[in-house]
Amino acid sequence: MQRARYGPTQPDTRAHPPPGCILRAMIPRTIAGLILGALAALAQVKADPKDWIQLFNGRNLDGWVVKIAGHDLGDNFGNTFRVENGKMRVSYDSYDEFSNKFGHMFYREKFSHYIIAVEYRFTGEQAKSGPAWAFRNSGIMVHCQAPETIRKDQDFPISIEVQLLGGRETGERSTANLCTPGTNVVMNGKLVTQHCINSSSKTYRGDQWVRVEAMVLGDGKIKHIVNGETVLEYEKPQFGGGQVGNFDPAVKQDGLMLKDGYISLQSESHPIEFRKVELLKLIGCKDPKATNYRAYYVEADNSQCR
């Protein structure tokens, strides 16, 4: 499983649409046009910095709950997740060895349409007995299953992973890759069952800060963005595939689309710091007469209008 977590980049298998009548051709074009229009509008409208929700307050872990494999929900074994000097840190100085204690820290609220952004850097040395593939490896998990549904010995939440990687001394190693624990996605019109897909990002070595964003549009498109550059796109996230151990089968309904879910940050044996974790909602009031109307919303929820 581990070696598969950063497999080769998926080849371009883009399919050409079959010929058909005008009506059949208009439907997908109309849908595609709406999606592209929404994305274009989002790119053209700059959100007020005050619209971003700070999921990390810089002082403590209020609003987050920890789940570490082999431990109960809420047991922050070894003080793995902590706040020091205004930064959220994942540390292993209290571990004798890692022993596959994969951890995830979940934000309390569920989201559907949004941009999640983190600014991170890897630091220090990997924990003893951490797997080789987990060197400078962490992730932002989106569309996660509810933390209370994760079994005590389950290693990873069923989710879509925006994989964060740091470079080794030599060789290329992209970040903001896609991994799919218990899930599948669609790329270029085809269902992708490969567990990990590399992004087109450059390699980031050392302890430099990197900003990674994921734009998540419900069960539609998801984009990975590194320092302002889009490096990976796919759509239709859904339950499926493997790479998760000891999960509750009642939670994983293969083929069911993932419309929303929780967000978590990973602990995979290498220390990492986050100086910012923020979220911009893309669903809300789309009535221009309302005081809380936002032009960049891509999904309407006019029940929020004021």
C-alpha positions as CSV (number, residue, x, y, z in Angstrom):
1,M,0.0,0.0,0.0
2,Q,2.7,2.4,1.0
3,R,4.7,2.1,-2.2
4,A,1.5,2.8,-4.2
5,R,1.0,6.1,-2.5
6,Y,3.2,7.9,-4.9
7,G,3.0,6.0,-8.2
8,P,3.8,7.4,-11.6
9,T,1.8,10.3,-13.1
10,Q,-1.4,9.1,-14.7
11,P,-1.1,9.2,-18.6
12,D,-3.4,11.4,-20.5
13,T,-6.3,9.2,-21.6
14,R,-8.6,12.0,-22.8
15,A,-11.4,10.6,-24.8
16,H,-13.0,12.3,-27.8
17,P,-16.8,12.5,-27.6
18,P,-18.7,10.4,-30.1
19,P,-20.7,12.2,-32.8
20,G,-24.3,12.7,-32.0
21,C,-27.3,14.9,-32.6
22,I,-27.2,18.6,-31.8
23,L,-29.3,18.2,-28.6
24,R,-27.0,15.5,-27.2
25,A,-24.0,17.6,-27.9
26,M,-25.5,20.7,-26.4
27,I,-26.2,19.2,-23.0
28,P,-22.6,18.4,-22.0
29,R,-21.4,21.6,-23.5
30,T,-23.9,23.6,-21.5
31,I,-22.9,21.8,-18.3
32,A,-19.2,22.4,-19.1
33,G,-19.9,26.0,-19.9
34,L,-21.6,26.5,-16.5
35,I,-18.6,25.0,-14.7
36,L,-16.1,26.9,-16.7
37,G,-18.1,30.1,-16.2
38,A,-18.1,29.6,-12.5
39,L,-14.4,28.9,-12.4
40,A,-13.7,32.0,-14.5
41,A,-15.8,34.2,-12.3
42,L,-14.0,32.9,-9.2
43,A,-10.6,33.7,-10.8
44,Q,-11.7,37.2,-11.7
45,V,-13.2,38.2,-8.3
46,K,-10.8,38.6,-5.5
47,A,-12.4,37.8,-2.1
48,D,-12.0,40.2,0.7
49,P,-9.4,38.8,3.1
50,K,-12.0,39.1,5.9
51,D,-14.1,36.5,4.0
52,W,-11.5,33.8,4.7
53,I,-12.3,31.7,7.8
54,Q,-9.2,31.1,10.0
55,L,-9.5,27.4,11.0
56,F,-6.3,27.8,13.0
57,N,-6.3,30.7,15.5
58,G,-2.6,30.7,16.1
59,R,-3.0,30.0,19.9
60,N,-4.5,26.6,20.4
61,L,-6.3,23.7,18.7
62,D,-9.9,24.9,19.5
63,G,-12.3,23.5,16.9
64,W,-10.2,20.5,16.1
65,V,-10.3,16.8,17.2
66,V,-7.5,14.3,17.0
67,K,-7.7,10.6,15.8
68,I,-4.6,8.5,15.9
69,A,-4.6,4.9,14.8
70,G,-4.8,2.5,17.8
71,H,-6.2,5.3,20.1
72,D,-9.6,6.6,20.8
73,L,-11.0,9.7,19.2
74,G,-9.7,12.7,21.1
75,D,-6.6,11.0,22.5
76,N,-3.7,13.2,21.3
77,F,-1.1,10.5,21.9
78,G,2.4,11.9,22.7
79,N,1.1,15.5,22.2
80,T,1.5,14.8,18.5
81,F,-0.6,17.8,17.4
82,R,0.3,21.0,19.3
83,V,0.7,24.7,19.0
84,E,4.2,26.3,19.5
85,N,5.3,29.8,18.7
86,G,2.1,30.6,16.9
87,K,2.3,27.5,14.6
88,M,0.4,24.3,14.4
89,R,3.0,21.5,14.7
90,V,3.0,17.8,14.2
91,S,5.8,16.4,16.4
92,Y,7.2,13.0,17.5
93,D,9.6,13.9,20.3
94,S,7.5,11.8,22.8
95,Y,7.5,8.7,20.5
96,D,9.9,5.8,21.1
97,E,9.1,4.8,17.6
98,F,6.3,5.6,15.1
99,S,4.8,2.1,14.9
100,N,2.2,3.0,12.3
101,K,0.4,5.5,14.5
102,F,-1.0,7.4,11.6
103,G,-2.8,10.4,12.8
104,H,-5.4,12.9,11.6
105,M,-6.7,16.1,13.1
106,F,-10.2,17.0,12.0
107,Y,-11.9,20.4,11.9
108,R,-15.3,20.3,13.6
109,E,-17.4,21.5,10.7
110,K,-18.4,19.8,7.5
111,F,-18.1,21.7,4.2
112,S,-19.1,21.1,0.5
113,H,-18.0,24.0,-1.7
114,Y,-14.9,25.9,-0.6
115,I,-11.2,26.6,-1.0
116,I,-9.0,25.2,1.8
117,A,-5.5,26.7,2.0
118,V,-2.5,25.8,4.2
119,E,1.0,27.2,4.4
120,Y,3.3,24.4,5.6
121,R,6.9,23.4,5.9
122,F,8.6,20.1,6.8
123,T,11.2,20.3,9.6
124,G,13.6,18.0,11.4
125,E,14.1,14.3,11.2
126,Q,11.5,11.5,10.5
127,A,10.3,9.6,13.5
128,K,12.0,6.2,14.2
129,S,10.4,3.3,12.3
130,G,8.5,5.7,10.0
131,P,8.0,4.1,6.6
132,A,10.4,5.2,3.9
133,W,7.5,6.6,1.7
134,A,6.5,8.9,4.6
135,F,9.7,10.9,4.5
136,R,8.5,14.6,4.3
137,N,5.0,13.4,3.7
138,S,1.7,14.7,5.0
139,G,-1.6,15.7,3.6
140,I,-4.8,17.7,3.6
141,M,-7.7,15.3,3.6
142,V,-11.0,16.6,2.1
143,H,-14.4,15.1,1.9
144,C,-13.4,13.0,5.0
145,Q,-15.8,10.6,6.7
146,A,-17.1,11.9,10.1
147,P,-14.3,11.4,12.7
148,E,-16.7,9.6,15.1
149,T,-17.2,6.9,12.4
150,I,-13.5,6.0,12.3
151,R,-12.7,2.7,14.1
152,K,-10.0,2.6,16.7
153,D,-7.5,0.7,14.6
154,Q,-8.4,2.3,11.3
155,D,-5.3,3.8,9.7
156,F,-6.6,6.4,7.3
157,P,-10.0,8.2,7.0
158,I,-12.0,7.5,3.9
159,S,-11.3,10.7,2.0
160,I,-9.6,12.5,-0.9
161,E,-6.0,13.4,0.0
162,V,-4.2,16.4,-1.2
163,Q,-0.8,14.9,-0.6
164,L,2.0,17.2,0.7
165,L,5.5,16.1,-0.1
166,G,9.0,17.6,0.5
167,G,11.9,17.0,-1.9
168,R,14.8,14.7,-1.1
169,E,18.4,15.9,-1.7
170,T,18.2,14.8,-5.3
171,G,15.5,13.9,-7.7
172,E,12.1,15.3,-8.4
173,R,9.2,15.0,-6.0
174,S,6.0,17.0,-6.6
175,T,3.6,18.2,-4.0
176,A,-0.2,18.6,-4.0
177,N,-0.5,15.1,-5.5
178,L,-3.8,13.2,-5.3
179,C,-4.2,10.0,-3.2
180,T,-7.5,8.2,-2.7
181,P,-7.9,6.2,0.5
182,G,-11.2,4.4,0.1
183,T,-12.2,6.6,-2.9
184,N,-12.0,7.1,-6.6
185,V,-12.2,10.1,-8.9
186,V,-12.8,10.8,-12.6
187,M,-10.1,12.4,-14.8
188,N,-10.5,13.1,-18.5
189,G,-13.9,11.4,-18.5
190,K,-12.6,8.1,-17.1
191,L,-12.8,6.6,-13.7
192,V,-9.4,6.5,-12.0
193,T,-8.6,3.6,-9.6
194,Q,-4.9,4.3,-9.3
195,H,-4.3,5.2,-5.7
196,C,-1.9,8.2,-6.2
197,I,-1.5,10.6,-9.1
198,N,1.4,13.1,-9.2
199,S,0.7,16.8,-9.8
200,S,2.7,19.0,-12.2
201,S,4.3,21.0,-9.3
202,K,8.0,21.6,-9.0
203,T,10.0,20.1,-6.1
204,Y,10.2,22.0,-2.9
205,R,13.3,21.0,-0.8
206,G,14.4,22.0,2.6
207,D,12.4,23.9,5.2
208,Q,10.8,26.5,2.9
209,W,7.2,27.5,3.3
210,V,4.8,26.4,0.6
211,R,1.1,27.5,0.1
212,V,-1.2,24.7,-1.2
213,E,-4.9,25.3,-1.9
214,A,-7.6,22.9,-2.9
215,M,-10.7,24.2,-4.5
216,V,-13.5,21.7,-3.8
217,L,-16.9,22.0,-5.6
218,G,-19.0,19.4,-3.9
219,D,-19.2,16.2,-6.1
220,G,-18.0,18.2,-9.1
221,K,-14.5,19.6,-9.8
222,I,-11.5,19.6,-7.5
223,K,-8.4,21.6,-8.2
224,H,-5.0,21.6,-6.5
225,I,-3.1,24.9,-6.5
226,V,0.6,25.4,-5.4
227,N,1.8,29.0,-4.8
228,G,-0.9,30.3,-7.1
229,E,-0.4,27.7,-9.9
230,T,-3.0,25.0,-10.7
231,V,-1.1,21.7,-10.8
232,L,-3.9,19.0,-10.8
233,E,-7.6,18.8,-11.7
234,Y,-10.2,16.0,-11.5
235,E,-13.9,15.6,-10.7
236,K,-16.7,13.3,-9.4
237,P,-15.1,12.2,-6.1
238,Q,-16.8,9.0,-4.9
239,F,-16.5,6.0,-2.5
240,G,-14.5,3.2,-4.0
241,G,-11.0,1.6,-4.1
242,G,-8.9,0.3,-1.2
243,Q,-5.9,1.5,0.7
244,V,-7.8,1.9,4.0
245,G,-7.6,-0.8,6.7
246,N,-10.1,-1.7,9.4
247,F,-12.9,0.6,8.3
248,D,-16.6,0.1,9.0
249,P,-18.1,-1.3,5.8
250,A,-21.4,0.5,6.6
251,V,-19.5,3.8,6.0
252,K,-18.1,3.0,2.6
253,Q,-20.8,2.7,-0.1
254,D,-18.8,2.2,-3.3
255,G,-20.0,4.3,-6.2
256,L,-21.8,6.9,-4.0
257,M,-20.7,10.4,-4.8
258,L,-18.9,12.5,-2.2
259,K,-20.9,15.8,-2.0
260,D,-19.3,17.1,1.3
261,G,-17.3,16.0,4.3
262,Y,-14.8,17.0,6.9
263,I,-11.3,18.4,6.6
264,S,-8.3,16.9,8.3
265,L,-4.5,17.3,8.5
266,Q,-2.2,14.3,8.6
267,S,0.5,12.9,10.9
268,E,2.5,10.4,8.9
269,S,5.9,10.3,10.8
270,H,7.7,13.4,9.6
271,P,7.5,16.6,11.6
272,I,5.6,19.4,9.8
273,E,4.5,22.9,10.7
274,F,1.4,24.9,9.6
275,R,1.5,28.7,10.0
276,K,-1.9,29.2,8.3
277,V,-5.0,27.0,7.8
278,E,-7.8,29.0,6.2
279,L,-11.0,28.4,4.3
280,L,-13.1,30.4,1.8
281,K,-16.7,29.2,1.4
282,L,-17.9,29.1,-2.2
283,I,-21.6,28.5,-1.3
284,G,-23.9,31.2,0.1
285,C,-26.2,34.1,-0.7
286,K,-26.3,34.9,-4.5
287,D,-29.0,37.6,-4.2
288,P,-27.2,40.8,-5.3
289,K,-29.6,42.8,-3.1
290,A,-28.5,41.1,0.1
291,T,-25.7,42.5,2.3
292,N,-23.9,39.2,2.4
293,Y,-24.0,38.6,-1.4
294,R,-20.6,37.5,-2.8
295,A,-20.0,37.4,-6.6
296,Y,-17.5,34.6,-6.3
297,Y,-20.0,32.0,-4.9
298,V,-20.4,29.1,-7.2
299,E,-23.3,27.5,-5.4
300,A,-26.4,29.3,-4.1
301,D,-27.8,29.0,-0.6
302,N,-30.2,31.9,-0.4
303,S,-31.4,30.8,3.0
304,Q,-28.3,32.6,4.3
305,C,-29.3,35.9,2.7
306,R,-29.5,39.0,4.9
